[in-house]
């Protein structure tokens, strides 16, 4: 079990004593429940092949976030299909070998 700091302990105590009140409306709570149910339903199994390096990188990222690596993969895929996974500026999803060199430069194969 992860260690809690003083603030987290204070919040936990307040919650246990009933001192915290939800500010969400009934419609918001209903929406959150539906989203949670839809996200939690996992009725399919998928097998994929990954490079050892990619799997190790995923496992490291998952460890940093305190998640099982399968959960991280599921989360990334879900964000992708729902349009919430955005590409960072300056990064391209095109593999390096297929990228065109910037204007005015030639690639090694052009030289």
Buried (B, 14 or more C-beta within 10 A) or exposed (E): EEEEEEEEEEEEEEEEEEEEEEEEEEEEEEEEEEEEEEEEEEEEEEEEEEEEEEEEEBBEBBEEEEBEBEEBBBBEEEEEEEEEEEEEEEEEEEEEEEEEEEEEEEEEEEE
